[in-house]
Amino acid sequence: MSAEDDGTTEDLAEALRARVRQARADLADAAAHPEGTIVQIAMDELEDALAAARAHGVDVPPATAAHDDAADGERG
């Protein structure tokens, strides 16, 4: 595996982690304002994001208040 492959793999891992963080934040927002199927859509995206991370062997930290705060800062 080349150094470029390592960078690509790490980029993919970080993109998958970011997708999970965003999906968690979106689910929290949806739960705070439940309307129609928005909570189910947000839950489906979180499940898909976690499945993608698992499929690629990417460790995703558990959801915690500290991680939620960091995600809020990223959403800007």
Secondary structure, DSSP 8 states (H G I E B T S, - for coil): --HHHHHHHHHHHHHHHHHHHHHHHHHHHHHHS--TTHHHHHHHHHHHHHHHHHHTT-------HHHHHHHHHHH-
